[in-house]
Amino acid sequence: QLQLQESGPGLVKPSETLSLTCTVSGGSISSSSYYWGWIRQPPGKGLEWIGSIYYSGSTYYNPSLKSRVTISVDTSKNQFSLKLSSVTAADTAVYYCARGNWFDPWGQGTLVTVSS
Amino acid sequence: AIRMTQSPSSLSASTGDRVTITCRASQGISSYLAWYQQKPGKAPKLLIYAASTLQSGVPSRFSGSGSGTDFTLTISCLQSEDFATYYCQQYYSYPITFGQGTRLEIK
């Protein structure tokens, strides 16, 4: 059974870079034709797609975040990662990783707070 | 970007009721639509993909229909565990976009 788990700091200072990793277990990130995505949800609000990556490294990003986002993949560790630079309080959210273009399964999510 | 608009934004219903949530895309997306259920503090759960295909393990009281720009999610006989927030999502083109959500509450 495929499982995803987000990890990374829960608190990031304004103007710094948010870094999260999604570890995939129960299957290989490179063994099937799936994209792997990041989605976020500010407290009390809806879902926003951040971007997706294929195991080969091909990426798609949300234009609203594109200038600040980098998603990368490490097939040897069965992980993919998110970096979001120059964060502000508006980037405070629960960050999820998930498989596919229709997303399933999802990680449990991790709350990242941007505050000094 | 394709805008996804759900209606209603909130809905009150009773167990046993049949409810329908609508999702409209700002341009045609064929059948590239998914529906999710989210409960407080939990990750969204995939219910339906390809507009009408029920994800494995999802109860058959959930159903989806539509193509092009207009889609519906129907719950045929509400159970207590169905009270949650529901989101539609298009994956026809990047950027992937979600509806704003429909909160289904107990009447």
Interface residues (C-beta under 8 A of the other chain):
Chain A: G37 G46 L47 E48 W49 S52 Y60 Y61 N62 P63 S64 Y96 A98 N101 W102 F103 D104 P105 W106 G107 Q108 G109
Chain B: A1 Y32 A34 Y36 K42 A43 P44 K45 L46 Y49 A50 Q55 Y87 Q89 Y91 Y94 P95 I96 T97 F98 G99 Q100 G101
